[in-house]
Amino acid sequence: MTHFFQFEQDFVDSLRCIPMQVRMKLDTCGVKLKLAHWHQFTQQERQTLVEMPTTTAQESQAYRQYLQNLVTNYTDQSASELAIDPNPAWMDATIIPEDVQTKAQEFDVSLMPEQWEALTPTQRFALIKLTRPSHENRNFLPALKEFKII
């Protein structure tokens, strides 16, 4: 199932940015995809990356292979690989990552354990990703609102 967050609505029709669900799949299959690579893909190739599942080890491997083939096709090089975290923070509903709590406090929000627990893994992933210094995190506050934390 394809799900885009409301805070992504300004780009999901064109898929000019990498949506959170694809970012989560990248982390799951261990590939670092640059936005420059994403921009080289056709609309259909981007849509395929949105729709391909990564719920099993075989699906993740197929996703990784498809993605690496795309990158190699356009750049003559494979994308960088990332270590795959066997216990990613977004799957743990009991521990709020410190970076998420710190970022929430910038908006005078104290995230409660029951709020974190009520989020889906994809919502937790989005909040974690939106706290990273390397990521444009202007959508952190809209995400808090969308997820009914504030």
N, CA, C and O of each residue as an XYZ file, in Angstrom:
600
protein
N       0.837     -1.185      0.000
C       0.000      0.000      0.000
C       0.885      1.252      0.000
O       1.862      1.345      0.744
N       0.526      2.179     -0.827
C       1.259      3.424     -0.938
C       0.652      4.443      0.006
O      -0.549      4.712     -0.040
N       1.490      5.009      0.863
C       1.006      6.024      1.793
C       2.005      7.172      1.824
O       3.189      6.992      2.106
N       1.487      8.353      1.526
C       2.294      9.544      1.639
C       1.768     10.353      2.810
O       0.567     10.362      3.080
N       2.667     11.028      3.501
C       2.253     11.889      4.595
C       1.743     13.211      4.045
O       2.108     13.623      2.944
N       0.901     13.864      4.820
C       0.383     15.170      4.415
C       1.525     16.166      4.218
O       1.475     16.997      3.312
N       2.551     16.084      5.062
C       3.648     17.043      4.944
C       4.469     16.825      3.666
O       5.343     17.633      3.351
N       4.200     15.758      2.941
C       4.881     15.487      1.675
C       4.042     15.897      0.457
O       4.488     15.746     -0.680
N       2.861     16.402      0.687
C       1.920     16.646     -0.407
C       2.426     17.595     -1.487
O       1.983     17.513     -2.632
N       3.334     18.482     -1.147
C       3.804     19.440     -2.151
C       4.703     18.806     -3.221
O       5.017     19.459     -4.215
N       5.120     17.552     -3.038
C       5.978     16.942     -4.053
C       5.575     15.535     -4.467
O       6.212     14.973     -5.357
N       4.558     14.943     -3.871
C       4.273     13.540     -4.177
C       3.714     13.321     -5.577
O       3.928     12.254     -6.153
N       3.014     14.284     -6.136
C       2.509     14.093     -7.497
C       3.643     13.940     -8.494
O       3.573     13.104     -9.396
N       4.676     14.735     -8.339
C       5.813     14.678     -9.257
C       6.908     13.734     -8.762
O       7.782     13.329     -9.528
N       6.851     13.387     -7.472
C       7.908     12.592     -6.834
C       9.281     13.231     -7.052
O      10.271     12.536     -7.282
N       9.328     14.575     -6.976
C      10.605     15.276     -7.164
C      11.534     15.086     -5.977
O      12.747     15.250     -6.109
N      10.983     14.743     -4.821
C      11.782     14.413     -3.636
C      11.552     12.947     -3.291
O      10.572     12.341     -3.726
N      12.446     12.398     -2.522
C      12.319     10.992     -2.121
C      11.349     10.928     -0.942
O      11.642     11.471      0.124
N      10.204     10.275     -1.114
C       9.232     10.222     -0.016
C       9.722      9.353      1.149
O      10.586      8.492      0.984
N       9.151      9.602      2.320
C       9.565      8.888      3.530
C       9.467      7.384      3.373
O      10.343      6.658      3.842
N       8.417      6.901      2.721
C       8.286      5.450      2.601
C       9.441      4.850      1.791
O       9.860      3.725      2.060
N       9.957      5.588      0.807
C      11.112      5.103      0.053
C      12.371      5.228      0.909
O      13.225      4.343      0.885
N      12.490      6.319      1.662
C      13.651      6.474      2.549
C      13.727      5.315      3.550
O      14.810      4.819      3.862
N      12.571      4.900      4.042
C      12.534      3.785      4.983
C      12.970      2.493      4.289
O      13.696      1.687      4.871
N      12.532      2.300      3.062
C      12.938      1.113      2.306
C      14.443      1.129      2.046
O      15.095      0.086      2.089
N      14.987      2.303      1.778
C      16.434      2.417      1.560
C      17.200      1.987      2.804
O      18.180      1.248      2.713
N      16.752      2.450      3.963
C      17.407      2.055      5.213
C      17.234      0.561      5.456
O      18.138     -0.101      5.967
N      16.074      0.035      5.091
C      15.783     -1.383      5.291
C      16.641     -2.277      4.395
O      17.048     -3.366      4.799
N      16.914     -1.802      3.168
C      17.702     -2.641      2.255
C      19.174     -2.237      2.195
O      19.963     -2.887      1.508
N      19.553     -1.175      2.904
C      20.962     -0.814      3.027
C      21.567     -0.099      1.838
O      22.714     -0.358      1.472
N      20.799      0.810      1.225
C      21.318      1.577      0.095
C      21.190      3.066      0.388
O      20.152      3.527      0.864
N      22.249      3.812      0.100
C      22.219      5.271      0.235
C      21.978      5.848     -1.148
O      22.854      5.821     -2.013
N      20.785      6.365     -1.339
C      20.410      6.935     -2.625
C      20.511      8.447     -2.550
O      19.931      9.073     -1.663
N      21.240      9.023     -3.471
C      21.366     10.481     -3.526
C      20.178     11.059     -4.289
O      19.623     10.420     -5.183
N      19.804     12.270     -3.922
C      18.718     12.941     -4.622
C      19.059     13.102     -6.105
O      18.170     13.042     -6.955
N      20.329     13.304     -6.418
C      20.751     13.412     -7.816
C      20.444     12.124     -8.587
O      20.069     12.174     -9.759
N      20.602     10.984     -7.933
C      20.240      9.712     -8.570
C      18.740      9.673     -8.810
O      18.281      9.360     -9.908
N      17.983      9.994     -7.769
C      16.514      9.972     -7.828
C      16.015     10.818     -8.997
O      15.091     10.422     -9.706
N      16.624     11.972     -9.190
C      16.201     12.872    -10.263
C      16.470     12.301    -11.658
O      15.828     12.711    -12.625
N      17.396     11.376    -11.770
C      17.679     10.763    -13.066
C      16.650      9.700    -13.439
O      16.478      9.395    -14.619
N      15.970      9.139    -12.455
C      14.998      8.085    -12.717
C      13.765      8.656    -13.408
O      13.415      9.822    -13.226
N      13.116      7.813    -14.204
C      11.859      8.221    -14.824
C      10.757      8.233    -13.756
O      10.920      7.678    -12.669
N       9.664      8.860    -14.082
C       8.510      8.877    -13.165
C       8.070      7.446    -12.844
O       7.764      7.136    -11.692
N       8.038      6.584    -13.847
C       7.621      5.193    -13.627
C       8.616      4.459    -12.733
O       8.206      3.669    -11.882
N       9.900      4.699    -12.905
C      10.905      4.043    -12.057
C      10.760      4.514    -10.614
O      10.884      3.716     -9.685
N      10.501      5.797    -10.422
C      10.269      6.310     -9.064
C       9.030      5.664     -8.462
O       9.031      5.254     -7.301
N       7.980      5.578     -9.262
C       6.738      4.981     -8.776
C       6.946      3.513     -8.407
O       6.392      3.028     -7.420
N       7.740      2.818     -9.199
C       8.048      1.419     -8.885
C       8.762      1.322     -7.536
O       8.468      0.431     -6.739
N       9.699      2.236     -7.282
C      10.401      2.228     -5.995
C       9.454      2.547     -4.840
O       9.660      2.072     -3.723
N       8.439      3.328     -5.094
C       7.429      3.606     -4.074
C       6.622      2.340     -3.785
O       6.353      2.018     -2.628
N       6.241      1.632     -4.835
C       5.300      0.519     -4.705
C       5.932     -0.823     -4.341
O       5.268     -1.671     -3.745
N       7.195     -1.028     -4.687
C       7.821     -2.329     -4.397
C       7.858     -2.581     -2.888
O       8.239     -1.697     -2.120
N       7.469     -3.770     -2.466
C       7.503     -4.082     -1.035
C       8.905     -4.453     -0.554
O       9.758     -4.893     -1.326
N       9.110     -4.260      0.745
C      10.379     -4.656      1.387
C      10.092     -5.298      2.740
O      10.842     -5.102      3.697
N       9.011     -6.060      2.817
C       8.623     -6.618      4.111
C       9.335     -7.928      4.455
O       9.380     -8.320      5.621
N       9.885     -8.599      3.457
C      10.625     -9.830      3.725
C      12.074     -9.642      3.277
O      12.394     -8.688      2.567
N      12.930    -10.544      3.691
C      14.339    -10.481      3.287
C      14.463    -10.596      1.769
O      15.288     -9.913      1.162
N      13.650    -11.452      1.156
C      13.694    -11.618     -0.295
C      13.233    -10.348     -1.001
O      13.829     -9.947     -2.001
N      12.182     -9.712     -0.494
C      11.696     -8.469     -1.096
C      12.731     -7.353     -0.956
O      12.945     -6.578     -1.888
N      13.365     -7.276      0.202
C      14.405     -6.265      0.409
C      15.571     -6.477     -0.545
O      16.124     -5.518     -1.082
N      15.942     -7.732     -0.753
C      17.035     -8.036     -1.675
C      16.644     -7.680     -3.104
O      17.458     -7.136     -3.851
N      15.405     -7.981     -3.493
C      14.930     -7.643     -4.843
C      14.892     -6.125     -5.023
O      15.239     -5.620     -6.091
N      14.475     -5.396     -3.987
C      14.425     -3.932     -4.028
C      15.837     -3.377     -4.199
O      16.084     -2.508     -5.035
N      16.739     -3.891     -3.400
C      18.143     -3.456     -3.446
C      18.723     -3.677     -4.844
O      19.391     -2.800     -5.392
N      18.464     -4.842     -5.409
C      18.991     -5.173     -6.734
C      18.389     -4.276     -7.804
O      19.105     -3.779     -8.673
N      17.072     -4.064     -7.747
C      16.403     -3.189     -8.716
C      16.984     -1.773     -8.621
O      17.303     -1.154     -9.635
N      17.114     -1.280     -7.403
C      17.632      0.066     -7.185
C      19.077      0.196     -7.668
O      19.424      1.155     -8.357
N      19.896     -0.755     -7.310
C      21.307     -0.703     -7.744
C      21.412     -0.783     -9.271
O      22.268     -0.130     -9.870
N      20.546     -1.579     -9.898
C      20.539     -1.644    -11.365
C      20.174     -0.291    -11.966
O      20.776      0.134    -12.952
N      19.195      0.384    -11.376
C      18.815      1.715    -11.863
C      19.978      2.692    -11.752
O      20.324      3.374    -12.716
N      20.577      2.753    -10.570
C      21.672      3.701    -10.343
C      22.820      3.403    -11.295
O      23.373      4.318    -11.906
N      23.180      2.144    -11.426
C      24.272      1.760    -12.323
C      23.938      2.101    -13.772
O      24.804      2.551    -14.523
N      22.701      1.890    -14.157
C      22.261      2.201    -15.525
C      22.453      3.685    -15.847
O      22.852      4.037    -16.957
N      22.167      4.549    -14.875
C      22.257      5.996    -15.114
C      23.634      6.589    -14.836
O      23.995      7.608    -15.424
N      24.408      5.964    -13.947
C      25.658      6.592    -13.516
C      26.908      5.757    -13.769
O      28.024      6.234    -13.561
N      26.735      4.529    -14.211
C      27.851      3.593    -14.395
C      28.566      3.267    -13.087
O      29.687      2.760    -13.099
N      27.921      3.555    -11.968
C      28.442      3.210    -10.640
C      27.264      2.767     -9.781
O      26.127      3.180    -10.008
N      27.544      1.932     -8.807
C      26.471      1.544     -7.897
C      26.353      2.581     -6.780
O      27.293      3.327     -6.503
N      25.203      2.610     -6.158
C      24.983      3.503     -5.020
C      25.772      2.987     -3.823
O      26.075      1.797     -3.736
N      26.097      3.874     -2.916
C      26.787      3.481     -1.687
C      25.884      2.564     -0.879
O      24.658      2.655     -0.930
N      26.522      1.692     -0.144
C      25.760      0.778      0.701
C      25.872      1.212      2.155
O      26.879      1.775      2.585
N      24.814      0.935      2.892
C      24.733      1.265      4.309
C      24.623     -0.024      5.115
O      24.097     -1.028      4.632
N      25.115      0.014      6.324
C      24.889     -1.116      7.220
C      23.405     -1.160      7.554
O      22.784     -0.123      7.785
N      22.850     -2.336      7.578
C      21.435     -2.504      7.917
C      21.328     -2.756      9.411
O      21.886     -3.723      9.930
N      20.611     -1.881     10.096
C      20.417     -2.007     11.534
C      19.429     -3.136     11.791
O      18.286     -3.058     11.340
N      19.839     -4.190     12.507
C      18.918     -5.296     12.770
C      17.786     -4.905     13.737
O      16.752     -5.571     13.788
N      17.988     -3.833     14.491
C      16.982     -3.358     15.444
C      16.817     -1.847     15.297
O      17.227     -1.088     16.176
N      16.219     -1.410     14.192
C      16.101      0.030     13.968
C      15.222      0.708     15.016
O      14.247      0.130     15.495
N      15.581      1.939     15.361
C      14.883      2.684     16.412
C      13.401      2.862     16.118
O      12.587      2.907     17.040
N      13.046      2.964     14.855
C      11.630      3.171     14.529
C      10.767      1.946     14.807
O       9.541      2.049     14.859
N      11.389      0.808     14.982
C      10.626     -0.406     15.314
C      10.429     -0.565     16.817
O       9.644     -1.408     17.253
N      11.123      0.227     17.601
C      11.008      0.144     19.058
C      10.011      1.191     19.548
O      10.304      2.387     19.576
N       8.844      0.723     19.926
C       7.784      1.627     20.387
C       7.959      2.027     21.846
O       7.171      2.814     22.370
N       8.986      1.492     22.508
C       9.148      1.755     23.942
C      10.177      2.828     24.262
O      10.178      3.371     25.367
N      11.055      3.141     23.310
C      12.126      4.110     23.578
C      12.067      5.254     22.564
O      12.208      5.042     21.359
N      11.860      6.449     23.067
C      11.863      7.643     22.214
C      13.322      8.068     22.038
O      14.000      8.373     23.020
N      13.804      8.091     20.803
C      15.202      8.512     20.603
C      15.441      9.933     21.129
O      14.589     10.812     20.995
N      16.591     10.130     21.715
C      16.934     11.424     22.307
C      16.842     12.561     21.283
O      16.365     13.648     21.607
N      17.298     12.313     20.052
C      17.237     13.352     19.018
C      15.800     13.792     18.733
O      15.542     14.971     18.492
N      14.879     12.846     18.763
C      13.467     13.184     18.518
C      12.940     14.022     19.677
O      12.256     15.023     19.463
N      13.252     13.620     20.884
C      12.798     14.365     22.061
C      13.393     15.785     22.061
O      12.695     16.755     22.354
N      14.679     15.894     21.733
C      15.341     17.202     21.689
C      14.707     18.101     20.634
O      14.455     19.279     20.886
N      14.453     17.546     19.458
C      13.840     18.336     18.386
C      12.425     18.754     18.775
O      12.024     19.885     18.500
N      11.674     17.880     19.400
C      10.313     18.213     19.841
C      10.346     19.347     20.857
O       9.483     20.225     20.842
N      11.335     19.331     21.735
C      11.442     20.381     22.752
C      11.719     21.746     22.142
O      11.395     22.767     22.748
N      12.316     21.784     20.948
C      12.501     23.061     20.251
C      11.153     23.735     19.960
O      11.080     24.951     19.781
N      10.106     22.936     19.919
C       8.754     23.440     19.663
C       7.902     23.405     20.932
O       6.673     23.441     20.869
N       8.574     23.333     22.089
C       7.905     23.251     23.389
C       6.964     22.058     23.483
O       5.886     22.146     24.069
N       7.386     20.950     22.900
C       6.608     19.716     22.929
C       7.408     18.670     23.685
O       8.594     18.470     23.426
N       6.756     18.016     24.607
C       7.366     16.893     25.304
C       6.628     15.636     24.853
O       5.473     15.409     25.216
N       7.305     14.844     24.072
C       6.715     13.628     23.534
C       6.601     12.586     24.639
O       7.589     12.250     25.292
N       5.395     12.082     24.842
C       5.142     11.120     25.906
C       5.290      9.686     25.369
O       5.016      9.429     24.197
N       5.724      8.759     26.230
C       5.897      7.368     25.787
C       4.654      6.772     25.124
O       4.768      6.036     24.144
N       3.484      7.083     25.648
C       2.264      6.519     25.052
C       1.993      7.105     23.652
O       1.382      6.448     22.810
N       2.449      8.333     23.415
C       2.312      8.922     22.081
C       3.253      8.219     21.101
O       2.858      7.893     19.982
N       4.480      7.990     21.519
C       5.455      7.303     20.682
C       4.972      5.884     20.359
O       5.076      5.421     19.224
N       4.450      5.219     21.367
C       3.961      3.852     21.203
C       2.787      3.790     20.228
O       2.642      2.810     19.498
N       1.959      4.818     20.211
C       0.777      4.840     19.347
C       1.122      5.095     17.875
O       0.296      4.850     16.996
N       2.321      5.578     17.609
C       2.715      5.849     16.227
C       3.014      4.553     15.477
O       3.412      3.553     16.076
N       2.818      4.583     14.168
C       3.206      3.449     13.345
C       4.724      3.471     13.164
O       5.346      4.514     13.364
N       5.330      2.348     12.792
C       6.764      2.373     12.523
C       7.147      3.424     11.471
O       8.194      4.061     11.587
N       6.315      3.605     10.460
C       6.626      4.593      9.425
C       6.573      6.012      9.986
O       7.383      6.856      9.604
N       5.642      6.280     10.876
C       5.576      7.601     11.510
C       6.791      7.821     12.405
O       7.371      8.907     12.408
N       7.180      6.796     13.165
C       8.379      6.922     14.010
C       9.608      7.134     13.134
O      10.467      7.954     13.461
N       9.701      6.401     12.022
C      10.813      6.577     11.088
C      10.868      8.024     10.604
O      11.935      8.638     10.588
N       9.720      8.564     10.213
C       9.680      9.943      9.699
C      10.189     10.925     10.740
O      10.984     11.808     10.416
N       9.750     10.790     11.970
C      10.201     11.716     13.012
C      11.703     11.579     13.246
O      12.399     12.580     13.416
N      12.196     10.364     13.255
C      13.632     10.150     13.427
C      14.391     10.783     12.267
O      15.373     11.496     12.476
N      13.937     10.523     11.048
C      14.623     11.046      9.861
C      14.586     12.570      9.837
O      15.549     13.211      9.414
N      13.486     13.146     10.285
C      13.333     14.600     10.267
C      14.159     15.303     11.340
O      14.190     16.533     11.379
N      14.825     14.552     12.206
C      15.709     15.162     13.208
C      17.161     15.151     12.763
O      18.000     15.803     13.384
N      17.470     14.430     11.711
C      18.855     14.301     11.264
C      19.363     15.620     10.727
O      18.665     16.282      9.958
N      20.580     16.023     11.122
C      21.124     17.297     10.641
C      21.322     17.325      9.135
O      21.291     18.394      8.527
N      21.524     16.165      8.528
C      21.738     16.117      7.088
C      20.433     16.184      6.304
O      20.447     16.235      5.074
N      19.314     16.183      7.006
C      18.014     16.180      6.350
C      17.325     17.515      6.574
O      17.394     18.089      7.661
N      16.671     17.992      5.553
C      15.887     19.216      5.703
C      14.738     18.890      6.657
O      13.866     18.085      6.330
N      14.739     19.505      7.818
C      13.753     19.104      8.827
C      12.675     20.143      9.080
O      12.130     20.216     10.181
N      12.365     20.938      8.083
C      11.277     21.910      8.238
C       9.931     21.215      8.397
O       8.960     21.834      8.830
N       9.869     19.939      8.053
C       8.611     19.200      8.163
C       8.413     18.521      9.510
O       7.425     17.812      9.704
N       9.337     18.728     10.444
C       9.189     18.084     11.749
C       7.919     18.568     12.454
O       7.132     17.749     12.929
N       7.713     19.870     12.527
C       6.519     20.405     13.178
C       5.247     19.974     12.453
O       4.306     19.533     13.112
N       5.177     20.083     11.114
C       3.979     19.564     10.437
C       3.743     18.069     10.706
O       2.597     17.628     10.796
N       4.819     17.301     10.832
C       4.669     15.872     11.136
C       4.085     15.684     12.535
O       3.199     14.851     12.726
N       4.574     16.451     13.515
C       4.012     16.358     14.869
C       2.512     16.639     14.854
O       1.734     15.968     15.530
N       2.126     17.636     14.076
C       0.702     17.984     13.972
C      -0.072     16.882     13.265
O      -1.140     16.477     13.725
N       0.460     16.397     12.152
C      -0.204     15.353     11.394
C      -0.383     14.094     12.224
O      -1.413     13.428     12.124
N       0.602     13.762     13.038
C       0.551     12.539     13.854
C      -0.206     12.759     15.164
O      -0.239     11.886     16.031
N      -0.813     13.939     15.290
C      -1.646     14.310     16.436
C      -0.885     14.267     17.772
O      -1.434     13.915     18.816
N       0.392     14.637     17.694
C       1.195     14.759     18.909
C       0.956     16.138     19.518
O       0.998     16.312     20.736
N       0.703     17.118     18.641
C       0.299     18.454     19.115
C      -0.922     18.889     18.327
O      -1.444     19.982     18.549
